[in-house]
Amino acid sequence: MKTAAPKLRRDQGLGGAKALKEALRQALRERRFSGLLILDIDDFSSFNRRGERGVGDRVLAVVGRKLAAAKGQAFRVAGDDFALLLTGAPRLTPERLAAMSDKLRETIAGEVFSKAGVRMTLSAGGLVHPGQEYGDDEQMADLVISTAEALVIRAKRSGKDRSAMLPVITRAPAGLLAVMASFYRELARINRSIAEQRESESRIDSLTGLHNRKAFDEALERVFRSHERTGRSFAVVCVDTDSLKMINDAHGHDAGDRFLLDVTRVLRETVRASDVCSRWGGDEFAIIAEDMRGPSARKLGERIRRIVEDRSDGTVSVGVYCGSPKSAAEALKHADEAVYEAKKGGKNRVVLRLPR
């Protein structure tokens, strides 16, 4: 009496395409990725056309068992497509991955003939970790999988029952070189995108979304150099909260964060689109306003002070400097001194510091 073929996914615990992508993302994040191999059964539909019922299921079951027992983490990513994720192996080269693929394909074919009584072949595509070019961005996992799938297709077009690996040598067939070129173009695009995003994030305050101190300092230097060339005036407005410590002590730091966000909203609504607005310190904000003279700068500071008082649970003191400083640092120093004077005079005030 024949026994039923084991159910591949449940009994052998092979995850699907989603599980592969998650495992690959984790391996990339943790810097453990060594290589990926995708295997496709050649002419699988022919097994289901045979007279004996269940031949295709038995072939799938045998392939799944052999891959589950292989070194690495096995997945069934589509009907007759399987994947083997390799992690942690030191110095895995394309040549070693190709040899591993060839041996695995030969072993699986022999086991299928022994257990299922049919002859079959597999085509495979794979790639190894090319070095530090890989990042941990989620797009990397999609790129690795799609490239391995493209290599499987290339292997099948080259005659089936073979492996195609990446990177490849320059004398490789044109089809493989095209896959390699596509892979590295996309890899470069992703890395540029990641670098730009991280560069942007390094200049943004995580709570408020405003520029941080680094971005403010760079902008102030840029505006000062422009002032030296053109003689156009600019203002530096420092806004220091009077109430943050009291709010934190009385209501907790969540309430303090909400107050800071209230101040942030006021600043966004009040400054011009061309102004640079930043969270300069824990409870300090700073604004750079080009082409602005003393009276207008004072009005800006007063508008900020009044709206914060009306719309939030606290108040701010504002120091304004407008003049012709000898350096960017001097402009900031004068604005900071004006804030100190406003606080010393009773808080919730605006002080304008003009050149002496």
C-alpha positions as a Markdown table, in Angstrom:
| # | Residue | x | y | z |
|---|---|---|---|---|
| 1 | Met | 0.0 | 0.0 | 0.0 |
| 2 | Lys | 1.4 | 3.4 | -1.0 |
| 3 | Thr | 1.9 | 6.1 | 1.6 |
| 4 | Ala | 0.9 | 9.6 | 0.8 |
| 5 | Ala | 3.7 | 12.0 | -0.1 |
| 6 | Pro | 4.5 | 14.4 | 2.8 |
| 7 | Lys | 3.1 | 17.9 | 2.7 |
| 8 | Leu | 6.0 | 20.0 | 1.8 |
| 9 | Arg | 5.5 | 23.3 | 3.6 |
| 10 | Arg | 3.9 | 22.1 | 6.8 |
| 11 | Asp | 5.8 | 18.9 | 7.5 |
| 12 | Gln | 9.2 | 20.2 | 6.4 |
| 13 | Gly | 8.8 | 23.7 | 7.7 |
| 14 | Leu | 9.8 | 25.5 | 4.5 |
| 15 | Gly | 8.8 | 29.1 | 4.5 |
| 16 | Gly | 7.6 | 30.9 | 1.4 |
| 17 | Ala | 8.7 | 34.0 | -0.5 |
| 18 | Lys | 7.7 | 36.4 | 2.3 |
| 19 | Ala | 9.7 | 34.4 | 4.8 |
| 20 | Leu | 12.7 | 34.4 | 2.5 |
| 21 | Lys | 12.5 | 38.2 | 2.1 |
| 22 | Glu | 12.3 | 38.7 | 5.9 |
| 23 | Ala | 15.1 | 36.3 | 6.6 |
| 24 | Leu | 17.3 | 38.0 | 4.0 |
| 25 | Arg | 16.5 | 41.4 | 5.4 |
| 26 | Gln | 17.5 | 40.3 | 8.8 |
| 27 | Ala | 20.7 | 38.7 | 7.6 |
| 28 | Leu | 21.6 | 41.9 | 5.7 |
| 29 | Arg | 20.9 | 44.1 | 8.8 |
| 30 | Glu | 23.0 | 41.8 | 11.0 |
| 31 | Arg | 25.8 | 41.6 | 8.4 |
| 32 | Arg | 25.5 | 37.8 | 8.2 |
| 33 | Phe | 24.5 | 37.4 | 4.6 |
| 34 | Ser | 26.9 | 35.2 | 2.6 |
| 35 | Gly | 24.9 | 34.1 | -0.5 |
| 36 | Leu | 21.6 | 33.2 | -2.0 |
| 37 | Leu | 20.8 | 30.3 | -4.3 |
| 38 | Ile | 17.5 | 29.9 | -6.1 |
| 39 | Leu | 16.7 | 26.6 | -7.8 |
| 40 | Asp | 14.0 | 25.8 | -10.3 |
| 41 | Ile | 12.9 | 22.3 | -11.4 |
| 42 | Asp | 13.4 | 22.0 | -15.2 |
| 43 | Asp | 10.2 | 21.1 | -17.1 |
| 44 | Phe | 8.3 | 20.4 | -13.9 |
| 45 | Ser | 5.0 | 20.5 | -15.8 |
| 46 | Ser | 6.0 | 17.3 | -17.6 |
| 47 | Phe | 5.7 | 15.3 | -14.3 |
| 48 | Asn | 2.1 | 16.3 | -13.9 |
| 49 | Arg | 1.4 | 15.1 | -17.4 |
| 50 | Arg | 2.5 | 11.6 | -16.6 |
| 51 | Gly | -0.1 | 8.9 | -16.2 |
| 52 | Glu | 0.7 | 8.1 | -12.6 |
| 53 | Arg | -1.0 | 10.4 | -10.2 |
| 54 | Gly | 1.1 | 12.4 | -7.7 |
| 55 | Val | 4.5 | 12.2 | -9.4 |
| 56 | Gly | 4.9 | 16.0 | -9.3 |
| 57 | Asp | 4.0 | 16.1 | -5.6 |
| 58 | Arg | 6.6 | 13.4 | -4.8 |
| 59 | Val | 9.2 | 15.2 | -6.7 |
| 60 | Leu | 8.5 | 18.4 | -4.8 |
| 61 | Ala | 8.5 | 16.5 | -1.5 |
| 62 | Val | 11.9 | 15.0 | -2.2 |
| 63 | Val | 13.4 | 18.3 | -3.3 |
| 64 | Gly | 12.1 | 20.0 | -0.2 |
| 65 | Arg | 13.5 | 17.3 | 2.1 |
| 66 | Lys | 17.0 | 17.5 | 0.6 |
| 67 | Leu | 17.1 | 21.3 | 0.7 |
| 68 | Ala | 15.8 | 21.3 | 4.3 |
| 69 | Ala | 18.7 | 19.1 | 5.2 |
| 70 | Ala | 21.3 | 21.2 | 3.3 |
| 71 | Lys | 23.5 | 23.7 | 4.9 |
| 72 | Gly | 21.6 | 27.0 | 5.0 |
| 73 | Gln | 18.0 | 28.0 | 5.4 |
| 74 | Ala | 15.6 | 26.6 | 2.8 |
| 75 | Phe | 12.5 | 28.1 | 1.4 |
| 76 | Arg | 9.9 | 27.2 | -1.2 |
| 77 | Val | 9.3 | 30.5 | -2.9 |
| 78 | Ala | 6.9 | 29.4 | -5.7 |
| 79 | Gly | 5.3 | 26.3 | -7.1 |
| 80 | Asp | 8.6 | 24.6 | -8.2 |
| 81 | Asp | 11.1 | 27.2 | -7.2 |
| 82 | Phe | 13.2 | 26.8 | -4.0 |
| 83 | Ala | 15.7 | 29.0 | -2.3 |
| 84 | Leu | 18.7 | 28.4 | 0.0 |
| 85 | Leu | 19.9 | 31.3 | 2.1 |
| 86 | Leu | 23.5 | 31.1 | 3.3 |
| 87 | Thr | 24.6 | 33.1 | 6.3 |
| 88 | Gly | 27.8 | 33.5 | 8.2 |
| 89 | Ala | 30.1 | 31.5 | 5.9 |
| 90 | Pro | 33.5 | 33.3 | 5.6 |
| 91 | Arg | 34.8 | 34.3 | 2.2 |
| 92 | Leu | 32.1 | 32.5 | 0.1 |
| 93 | Thr | 33.1 | 33.1 | -3.5 |
| 94 | Pro | 31.1 | 32.7 | -6.7 |
| 95 | Glu | 33.2 | 29.6 | -7.5 |
| 96 | Arg | 32.4 | 28.0 | -4.2 |
| 97 | Leu | 28.7 | 28.8 | -4.5 |
| 98 | Ala | 28.7 | 27.4 | -8.0 |
| 99 | Ala | 30.4 | 24.2 | -6.8 |
| 100 | Met | 27.9 | 23.9 | -4.0 |
| 101 | Ser | 25.0 | 24.4 | -6.4 |
| 102 | Asp | 26.3 | 21.8 | -8.8 |
| 103 | Lys | 26.8 | 19.2 | -6.0 |
| 104 | Leu | 23.4 | 20.0 | -4.5 |
| 105 | Arg | 21.6 | 19.7 | -7.9 |
| 106 | Glu | 23.3 | 16.4 | -8.6 |
| 107 | Thr | 22.4 | 15.1 | -5.1 |
| 108 | Ile | 18.8 | 16.1 | -5.4 |
| 109 | Ala | 18.4 | 14.6 | -8.9 |
| 110 | Gly | 19.8 | 11.3 | -7.7 |
| 111 | Glu | 17.5 | 11.3 | -4.7 |
| 112 | Val | 14.4 | 12.1 | -6.8 |
| 113 | Phe | 15.3 | 9.2 | -9.2 |
| 114 | Ser | 15.7 | 6.9 | -6.2 |
| 115 | Lys | 12.6 | 7.9 | -4.3 |
| 116 | Ala | 10.2 | 9.1 | -7.0 |
| 117 | Gly | 11.4 | 7.0 | -9.9 |
| 118 | Val | 11.8 | 9.8 | -12.4 |
| 119 | Arg | 14.7 | 11.7 | -13.9 |
| 120 | Met | 14.9 | 15.4 | -13.4 |
| 121 | Thr | 17.3 | 18.3 | -13.5 |
| 122 | Leu | 17.4 | 21.7 | -11.8 |
| 123 | Ser | 18.7 | 25.1 | -12.9 |
| 124 | Ala | 20.1 | 27.5 | -10.4 |
| 125 | Gly | 21.0 | 31.1 | -10.0 |
| 126 | Gly | 22.9 | 32.7 | -7.2 |
| 127 | Leu | 25.1 | 35.5 | -5.9 |
| 128 | Val | 27.4 | 36.0 | -3.0 |
| 129 | His | 28.0 | 39.0 | -0.8 |
| 130 | Pro | 30.2 | 41.3 | -2.9 |
| 131 | Gly | 31.7 | 43.1 | 0.1 |
| 132 | Gln | 30.8 | 46.3 | 2.0 |
| 133 | Glu | 28.8 | 47.6 | -1.0 |
| 134 | Tyr | 25.7 | 46.0 | 0.6 |
| 135 | Gly | 23.8 | 48.1 | 3.1 |
| 136 | Asp | 21.0 | 47.1 | 5.4 |
| 137 | Asp | 18.2 | 48.9 | 3.5 |
| 138 | Glu | 15.1 | 46.8 | 2.8 |
| 139 | Gln | 15.5 | 47.4 | -0.9 |
| 140 | Met | 18.7 | 45.4 | -0.8 |
| 141 | Ala | 16.8 | 42.2 | -0.1 |
| 142 | Asp | 14.5 | 42.8 | -3.1 |
| 143 | Leu | 17.5 | 43.4 | -5.3 |
| 144 | Val | 19.3 | 40.3 | -4.2 |
| 145 | Ile | 16.2 | 38.1 | -4.8 |
| 146 | Ser | 15.3 | 39.6 | -8.2 |
| 147 | Thr | 18.9 | 39.2 | -9.4 |
| 148 | Ala | 19.1 | 35.6 | -8.3 |
| 149 | Glu | 15.8 | 35.0 | -10.1 |
| 150 | Ala | 17.2 | 36.7 | -13.3 |
| 151 | Leu | 20.2 | 34.4 | -13.1 |
| 152 | Val | 18.0 | 31.3 | -12.9 |
| 153 | Ile | 16.2 | 32.5 | -16.1 |
| 154 | Arg | 19.6 | 33.0 | -17.7 |
| 155 | Ala | 20.7 | 29.5 | -16.7 |
| 156 | Lys | 17.6 | 28.0 | -18.3 |
| 157 | Arg | 18.1 | 29.9 | -21.5 |
| 158 | Ser | 21.6 | 28.6 | -21.6 |
| 159 | Gly | 20.4 | 25.0 | -21.8 |
| 160 | Lys | 19.0 | 24.1 | -18.3 |
| 161 | Asp | 20.6 | 21.8 | -15.8 |
| 162 | Arg | 23.2 | 24.4 | -15.0 |
| 163 | Ser | 24.1 | 27.2 | -12.6 |
| 164 | Ala | 24.6 | 30.9 | -13.2 |
| 165 | Met | 26.4 | 32.9 | -10.6 |
| 166 | Leu | 27.1 | 36.6 | -9.9 |
| 167 | Pro | 29.7 | 38.2 | -9.9 |
| 168 | Val | 31.0 | 36.7 | -13.2 |
| 169 | Ile | 34.2 | 37.1 | -15.0 |
| 170 | Thr | 34.4 | 39.5 | -17.9 |
| 171 | Arg | 34.7 | 36.8 | -20.5 |
| 172 | Ala | 31.3 | 35.4 | -19.4 |
| 173 | Pro | 28.4 | 35.2 | -21.9 |
| 174 | Ala | 26.8 | 38.5 | -22.8 |
| 175 | Gly | 23.6 | 37.5 | -21.1 |
| 176 | Leu | 25.3 | 37.1 | -17.7 |
| 177 | Leu | 27.2 | 40.3 | -18.1 |
| 178 | Ala | 23.9 | 42.1 | -18.7 |
| 179 | Val | 22.5 | 40.7 | -15.4 |
| 180 | Met | 25.7 | 41.7 | -13.6 |
| 181 | Ala | 25.6 | 45.3 | -15.0 |
| 182 | Ser | 21.9 | 45.6 | -14.1 |
| 183 | Phe | 22.6 | 44.4 | -10.6 |
| 184 | Tyr | 25.4 | 46.9 | -9.9 |
| 185 | Arg | 23.5 | 49.8 | -11.5 |
| 186 | Glu | 20.6 | 49.1 | -9.2 |
| 187 | Leu | 22.9 | 48.6 | -6.2 |
| 188 | Ala | 24.6 | 52.0 | -6.9 |
| 189 | Arg | 21.2 | 53.7 | -7.1 |
| 190 | Ile | 20.0 | 52.2 | -3.8 |
| 191 | Asn | 23.3 | 53.2 | -2.1 |
| 192 | Arg | 23.0 | 56.7 | -3.4 |
| 193 | Ser | 19.4 | 56.9 | -2.1 |
| 194 | Ile | 20.5 | 55.6 | 1.3 |
| 195 | Ala | 23.4 | 58.0 | 1.6 |
| 196 | Glu | 21.2 | 61.0 | 0.7 |
| 197 | Gln | 18.5 | 59.9 | 3.2 |
| 198 | Arg | 21.1 | 59.5 | 6.0 |
| 199 | Glu | 22.7 | 62.8 | 5.1 |
| 200 | Ser | 19.3 | 64.5 | 5.4 |
| 201 | Glu | 18.5 | 62.7 | 8.6 |
| 202 | Ser | 21.8 | 63.8 | 10.2 |
| 203 | Arg | 20.6 | 67.4 | 9.9 |
| 204 | Ile | 17.1 | 66.9 | 11.2 |
| 205 | Asp | 15.9 | 67.0 | 14.8 |
| 206 | Ser | 14.1 | 63.8 | 15.5 |
| 207 | Leu | 11.3 | 65.3 | 17.8 |
| 208 | Thr | 10.4 | 68.4 | 15.9 |
| 209 | Gly | 11.5 | 67.7 | 12.4 |
| 210 | Leu | 13.3 | 71.1 | 12.3 |
| 211 | His | 16.9 | 71.5 | 11.3 |
| 212 | Asn | 19.3 | 70.5 | 14.1 |
| 213 | Arg | 22.3 | 72.5 | 15.5 |
| 214 | Lys | 24.6 | 71.0 | 12.9 |
| 215 | Ala | 22.4 | 72.2 | 10.0 |
| 216 | Phe | 21.8 | 75.6 | 11.7 |
| 217 | Asp | 25.6 | 76.2 | 12.1 |
| 218 | Glu | 26.2 | 75.3 | 8.4 |
| 219 | Ala | 23.4 | 77.6 | 7.3 |
| 220 | Leu | 24.6 | 80.5 | 9.4 |
| 221 | Glu | 28.1 | 80.2 | 7.9 |
| 222 | Arg | 26.6 | 80.2 | 4.5 |
| 223 | Val | 24.4 | 83.2 | 5.1 |
| 224 | Phe | 27.4 | 85.1 | 6.7 |
| 225 | Arg | 29.6 | 84.5 | 3.7 |
| 226 | Ser | 26.8 | 85.8 | 1.5 |
| 227 | His | 26.5 | 88.8 | 3.7 |
| 228 | Glu | 30.2 | 89.5 | 3.3 |
| 229 | Arg | 29.9 | 89.4 | -0.5 |
| 230 | Thr | 26.7 | 91.3 | -0.9 |
| 231 | Gly | 26.4 | 93.4 | 2.2 |
| 232 | Arg | 22.7 | 92.3 | 2.6 |
| 233 | Ser | 21.5 | 92.3 | 6.2 |
| 234 | Phe | 20.3 | 89.3 | 8.1 |
| 235 | Ala | 18.8 | 88.5 | 11.4 |
| 236 | Val | 19.4 | 85.8 | 14.0 |
| 237 | Val | 16.5 | 85.1 | 16.3 |
| 238 | Cys | 17.0 | 82.9 | 19.3 |
| 239 | Val | 13.9 | 81.5 | 21.1 |
| 240 | Asp | 14.3 | 80.0 | 24.6 |
| 241 | Thr | 11.4 | 78.4 | 26.4 |
| 242 | Asp | 10.6 | 79.8 | 29.8 |
| 243 | Ser | 8.4 | 76.9 | 30.9 |
| 244 | Leu | 9.8 | 73.6 | 29.7 |
| 245 | Lys | 11.4 | 72.5 | 33.1 |
| 246 | Met | 8.2 | 73.5 | 35.0 |
| 247 | Ile | 6.0 | 71.5 | 32.6 |
| 248 | Asn | 8.3 | 68.5 | 32.7 |
| 249 | Asp | 8.4 | 68.6 | 36.6 |
| 250 | Ala | 4.6 | 69.1 | 36.9 |
| 251 | His | 3.2 | 66.9 | 34.1 |
| 252 | Gly | 6.1 | 64.7 | 32.8 |
| 253 | His | 8.3 | 64.7 | 29.8 |
| 254 | Asp | 5.5 | 63.7 | 27.4 |
| 255 | Ala | 3.8 | 67.0 | 28.2 |
| 256 | Gly | 7.1 | 68.8 | 27.8 |
| 257 | Asp | 7.5 | 67.3 | 24.3 |
| 258 | Arg | 4.0 | 68.4 | 23.5 |
| 259 | Phe | 5.0 | 72.0 | 24.5 |
| 260 | Leu | 8.1 | 71.8 | 22.3 |
| 261 | Leu | 5.9 | 70.7 | 19.4 |
| 262 | Asp | 3.5 | 73.5 | 20.1 |
| 263 | Val | 6.4 | 76.0 | 19.8 |
| 264 | Thr | 7.6 | 74.2 | 16.6 |
| 265 | Arg | 4.1 | 74.7 | 15.0 |
| 266 | Val | 4.2 | 78.4 | 15.9 |
| 267 | Leu | 7.6 | 78.8 | 14.3 |
| 268 | Arg | 6.6 | 76.9 | 11.1 |
| 269 | Glu | 3.5 | 79.1 | 10.8 |
| 270 | Thr | 5.4 | 82.4 | 11.5 |
| 271 | Val | 8.7 | 82.3 | 9.6 |
| 272 | Arg | 9.1 | 82.7 | 5.9 |
| 273 | Ala | 9.7 | 79.8 | 3.6 |
| 274 | Ser | 13.2 | 81.1 | 3.0 |
| 275 | Asp | 14.1 | 81.3 | 6.7 |
| 276 | Val | 16.1 | 78.6 | 8.4 |
| 277 | Cys | 14.4 | 77.4 | 11.5 |
| 278 | Ser | 16.1 | 75.0 | 13.9 |
| 279 | Arg | 16.0 | 73.3 | 17.3 |
| 280 | Trp | 19.3 | 74.6 | 18.5 |
| 281 | Gly | 19.3 | 72.9 | 21.9 |
| 282 | Gly | 17.1 | 71.0 | 24.3 |
| 283 | Asp | 14.7 | 74.0 | 24.9 |
| 284 | Glu | 16.3 | 76.5 | 22.5 |
| 285 | Phe | 15.3 | 77.3 | 18.9 |
| 286 | Ala | 17.0 | 79.6 | 16.4 |
| 287 | Ile | 16.0 | 81.3 | 13.2 |
| 288 | Ile | 18.1 | 82.8 | 10.4 |
| 289 | Ala | 16.3 | 85.4 | 8.4 |
| 290 | Glu | 18.0 | 86.9 | 5.3 |
| 291 | Asp | 17.2 | 90.3 | 4.0 |
| 292 | Met | 15.7 | 91.4 | 7.2 |
| 293 | Arg | 16.4 | 94.6 | 9.2 |
| 294 | Gly | 16.0 | 95.3 | 12.9 |
| 295 | Pro | 12.4 | 96.5 | 13.1 |
| 296 | Ser | 11.1 | 93.6 | 11.0 |
| 297 | Ala | 13.2 | 91.1 | 13.0 |
| 298 | Arg | 11.8 | 92.5 | 16.3 |
| 299 | Lys | 8.2 | 92.2 | 14.9 |
| 300 | Leu | 8.9 | 88.5 | 14.0 |
| 301 | Gly | 10.2 | 87.8 | 17.5 |
| 302 | Glu | 7.2 | 89.6 | 19.1 |
| 303 | Arg | 4.8 | 87.6 | 16.9 |
| 304 | Ile | 6.4 | 84.3 | 17.9 |
| 305 | Arg | 6.3 | 85.3 | 21.6 |
| 306 | Arg | 2.7 | 86.3 | 21.5 |
| 307 | Ile | 1.4 | 83.3 | 19.6 |
| 308 | Val | 3.2 | 80.8 | 21.9 |
| 309 | Glu | 1.7 | 82.5 | 24.9 |
| 310 | Asp | -1.8 | 82.3 | 23.3 |
| 311 | Arg | -1.7 | 78.8 | 22.0 |
| 312 | Ser | 0.4 | 76.8 | 24.5 |
| 313 | Asp | 0.8 | 76.1 | 28.2 |
| 314 | Gly | 4.1 | 78.1 | 28.4 |
| 315 | Thr | 6.0 | 81.1 | 27.3 |
| 316 | Val | 9.2 | 81.9 | 25.5 |
| 317 | Ser | 11.9 | 84.6 | 25.7 |
| 318 | Val | 13.2 | 85.9 | 22.4 |
| 319 | Gly | 16.6 | 87.5 | 21.5 |
| 320 | Val | 17.1 | 89.2 | 18.2 |
| 321 | Tyr | 20.3 | 90.3 | 16.5 |
| 322 | Cys | 20.5 | 92.2 | 13.3 |
| 323 | Gly | 23.6 | 93.9 | 12.0 |
| 324 | Ser | 27.0 | 93.4 | 10.4 |
| 325 | Pro | 28.9 | 90.9 | 12.5 |
| 326 | Lys | 32.5 | 90.1 | 12.0 |
| 327 | Ser | 31.7 | 86.4 | 12.0 |
| 328 | Ala | 28.8 | 84.0 | 12.1 |
| 329 | Ala | 29.7 | 83.1 | 15.7 |
| 330 | Glu | 29.5 | 86.8 | 16.7 |
| 331 | Ala | 25.9 | 87.1 | 15.3 |
| 332 | Leu | 24.8 | 84.1 | 17.3 |
| 333 | Lys | 26.6 | 85.4 | 20.4 |
| 334 | His | 24.7 | 88.7 | 20.2 |
| 335 | Ala | 21.3 | 86.9 | 19.7 |
| 336 | Asp | 22.1 | 84.6 | 22.7 |
| 337 | Glu | 23.0 | 87.6 | 24.9 |
| 338 | Ala | 19.7 | 89.2 | 23.9 |
| 339 | Val | 17.8 | 86.1 | 25.1 |
| 340 | Tyr | 19.7 | 86.2 | 28.4 |
| 341 | Glu | 18.7 | 89.9 | 28.8 |
| 342 | Ala | 15.1 | 89.0 | 28.0 |
| 343 | Lys | 15.1 | 86.3 | 30.7 |
| 344 | Lys | 16.8 | 88.5 | 33.2 |
| 345 | Gly | 14.2 | 91.2 | 32.6 |
| 346 | Gly | 11.3 | 89.0 | 33.6 |
| 347 | Lys | 11.0 | 86.4 | 30.8 |
| 348 | Asn | 8.2 | 86.3 | 28.1 |
| 349 | Arg | 9.9 | 89.3 | 26.5 |
| 350 | Val | 11.7 | 90.2 | 23.2 |
| 351 | Val | 15.0 | 92.0 | 23.2 |
| 352 | Leu | 16.6 | 93.4 | 20.1 |
| 353 | Arg | 20.4 | 93.7 | 19.9 |
| 354 | Leu | 21.6 | 96.1 | 17.3 |
| 355 | Pro | 25.3 | 96.9 | 16.3 |
| 356 | Arg | 26.9 | 99.3 | 18.7 |
